[in-house]
Amino acid sequence: MPTLDGHKLAILSFHKIGEPPPGGWTTWFYIPEETFIRQLTYLEANGWQVIDQSRFLKGLEDPESLPRRSSLLTFDDGYRSMRTVALPLLKRFGFPSILFVPTNYIGGRDTFGSGRNPSEPICDWDDLKVLESEGVSIQSHGASHRHFSEMNLEEQKAELLHSQAALEDGLGHPVEIFAFPYGDDGANPEALRKELEQAGYRAACLYRGGPISFPLANPFRLPRLAMGPDTDLEAALERGEFIPLPSSLSCTSTADTHGVPSASVNCSPVPKDSETVARALEPGDPTARLTQP
């Protein structure tokens, strides 16, 4: 694969756009609509061309087909606010995106949050079909939303296949991209890569990290910029100041390599408001880590 000097692909990872539900509370993973608009405006104004799933997959194999600055917008967990809040804003900009959905929760609620975040409804099949008709590609976030490091290889394989089959049966198109829940690809990524390839996946995404440069090292361990309400896109995309992947972690406790760090060198900032931070923390957590279900 040729080295493309200056070509970059930034995969952005969002969770919740809009306000918490009644009775809920704000965490770092909620991005207000006005902030989301500013983030999309930054991409548009600074030459980051937002691409769709098809162009993304083609670009992994043929990076010369990509714009010099490419951006892929991804959303995790399949919250219904993706249809009611995020979609109208994406349509305003004409931006496509990808929604990663844990299939066991389609039409239900995000009980995998363990009380750290307000429980919210997950899209049902009608929601997913509407989203797809409006430029949102639905792809796999596993079935159970479990940590892959807690599973053996057969269990991991079942997550890949069952979620893929459910989405393909329900939506009628191939599912070729996987996003690991918590950004956790388990203890043996190389063995898992073989299972991903055998199942027909063409790419898989982690959580955290920054823009991708070419040549691409591994399409099944793609970093994604963790997006919160105070993520500085200029700092992240231009100066390399972002939350690093766990393999190069220097700014959070090893006790939880899936949390968003509170502060350090080369890390995107987290909320400054102490009440917001406190409500997003696990009870009794002495390291002030933010966690995402």
Residue pairs with C-beta under 8 A, 6 or more apart in sequence:
1 63
1 214
1 215
1 216
2 63
2 64
2 214
2 215
3 214
3 215
4 63
4 64
4 214
4 215
6 68
7 63
7 66
7 68
7 69
7 70
7 213
7 214
8 68
8 69
8 70
8 211
8 212
8 213
8 237
9 56
9 59
9 63
9 66
9 70
9 71
9 72
9 211
9 212
9 214
10 48
10 69
10 70
10 71
10 72
10 210
10 211
10 212
10 225
10 237
11 71
11 72
11 74
11 205
11 212
11 222
11 223
11 224
11 225
12 71
12 72
12 73
12 74
12 224
12 225
12 227
13 74
13 75
13 76
13 179
13 205
13 207
13 224
13 225
13 226
13 227
14 31
14 36
14 73
14 74
14 75
14 76
14 86
14 227
15 29
15 30
15 75
15 76
15 77
15 79
15 227
15 292
16 29
16 30
16 31
16 79
16 81
16 120
17 30
17 31
17 33
17 36
17 75
17 81
17 82
17 85
17 86
17 89
18 30
18 31
18 32
18 33
18 81
18 84
18 85
18 86
19 26
19 30
19 32
20 26
20 27
20 30
20 118
21 118
21 119
21 120
23 118
24 118
24 119
24 120
25 118
25 279
26 276
26 279
26 280
27 116
27 117
27 118
27 276
27 279
27 280
27 290
28 228
28 229
28 260
28 270
28 271
28 276
28 277
28 280
28 290
28 292
29 117
29 228
29 280
29 292
30 229
31 39
31 227
31 228
31 229
32 229
33 85
33 89
35 229
36 86
36 89
37 89
39 227
39 231
39 233
40 89
40 90
40 93
40 95
41 93
42 48
42 233
42 234
43 50
43 71
43 95
43 233
44 50
44 93
46 69
46 234
46 237
47 68
47 69
48 69
48 70
48 71
48 237
49 67
49 69
49 70
49 71
50 70
50 71
50 72
50 73
50 93
50 95
50 96
50 97
51 59
51 66
51 67
51 70
51 71
51 72
51 96
52 96
52 135
52 137
53 96
53 98
53 137
53 139
53 177
55 65
55 66
55 70
56 70
56 72
56 203
57 176
57 177
57 202
57 203
58 65
59 65
59 66
59 70
60 202
60 203
60 216
60 219
63 214
63 215
63 216
72 97
72 98
73 90
73 95
73 96
73 97
73 98
74 97
74 98
74 99
74 100
74 179
74 205
74 224
75 82
75 86
75 97
75 98
75 99
75 100
76 100
76 141
76 179
76 207
77 100
77 101
77 102
77 110
77 122
77 141
77 145
77 293
78 99
78 100
78 101
78 102
78 105
78 106
78 122
78 123
78 128
78 141
79 110
79 120
79 121
79 122
79 123
80 120
80 121
80 122
80 123
80 124
80 127
81 120
82 99
82 123
82 127
82 131
82 136
83 123
83 127
83 130
83 131
86 97
87 131
87 134
87 136
90 96
90 97
90 134
90 135
90 136
91 134
91 135
95 135
96 135
96 136
96 137
97 135
97 136
97 137
98 136
98 137
98 138
98 139
98 177
99 123
99 128
99 131
99 136
99 137
99 138
99 139
100 139
100 140
100 141
100 177
100 178
100 179
100 205
101 122
101 123
101 128
101 138
101 139
101 140
101 141
101 167
102 112
102 122
102 141
102 142
102 143
102 144
102 145
102 163
102 181
103 140
103 141
103 142
103 143
103 162
103 163
103 166
103 167
104 143
104 144
104 145
105 111
105 112
105 122
105 145
106 122
106 123
106 124
106 125
106 128
106 166
106 170
107 122
107 123
107 124
107 125
108 121
108 122
109 119
109 120
109 121
109 122
110 117
110 119
110 120
110 122
110 293
111 119
112 144
112 145
112 181
112 293
113 119
113 293
114 293
116 280
116 281
116 282
116 291
116 293
117 280
117 292
117 293
123 131
125 170
128 138
128 170
128 171
129 171
131 138
132 138
132 171
137 177
138 167
138 171
138 175
139 167
139 175
139 176
139 177
139 178
139 179
140 160
140 163
140 164
140 167
140 175
140 177
140 178
140 179
140 201
141 163
141 178
141 179
141 181
142 159
142 160
142 163
142 178
142 180
142 181
143 158
143 159
143 162
143 163
143 166
144 159
145 181
145 293
146 159
146 181
147 181
147 182
147 184
147 258
148 156
148 159
148 180
148 181
148 184
148 185
148 186
148 192
149 184
149 186
149 187
151 159
151 186
153 188
153 191
153 192
153 195
156 186
156 192
156 195
157 195
157 199
160 178
160 195
160 196
160 199
160 201
161 199
163 175
164 175
164 199
164 200
164 201
167 175
168 174
168 175
174 200
175 201
176 200
176 201
176 202
176 203
177 201
177 202
177 203
177 204
177 205
178 196
178 201
178 203
178 204
178 205
179 204
179 205
179 207
179 224
180 204
180 205
180 206
180 207
182 207
182 258
182 292
182 293
183 206
183 207
183 208
183 224
183 245
183 246
183 258
184 258
185 192
185 204
185 206
185 220
185 221
186 192
189 220
189 221
192 220
193 204
193 218
193 220
196 204
196 220
197 220
201 220
202 219
203 219
203 220
203 222
204 219
204 220
204 221
204 222
205 222
205 223
205 224
206 221
206 222
206 223
206 224
206 245
207 224
207 226
207 258
207 292
208 223
208 224
208 225
208 226
208 242
208 243
208 244
208 245
208 246
208 260
209 223
209 224
209 225
209 242
209 243
209 244
209 245
210 223
210 225
210 236
210 237
210 240
210 242
210 244
211 225
211 236
211 237
212 222
212 223
223 245
225 231
225 236
225 237
225 242
225 243
225 268
226 242
226 243
226 260
226 268
228 260
228 268
228 270
228 271
229 271
230 268
230 269
230 270
230 271
230 272
231 268
231 269
232 241
232 268
232 269
235 241
235 242
235 268
236 242
236 268
240 266
241 266
241 267
241 268
242 266
242 267
242 268
243 251
243 260
243 261
243 267
243 268
244 250
244 251
244 266
244 267
246 257
246 258
249 257
249 261
250 264
250 265
250 266
251 261
251 263
251 264
251 265
251 266
251 267
252 259
252 260
252 261
252 262
252 264
252 287
252 289
253 259
253 287
253 289
255 287
256 287
256 289
256 291
258 291
258 292
259 289
259 290
259 291
259 292
260 270
260 289
260 290
260 291
260 292
261 267
261 270
261 289
261 290
262 270
262 277
262 287
262 288
262 289
262 290
263 269
263 270
270 277
270 290
271 277
271 280
277 288
277 290
280 290
280 291
281 288
281 289
281 290
281 291
282 289
282 291
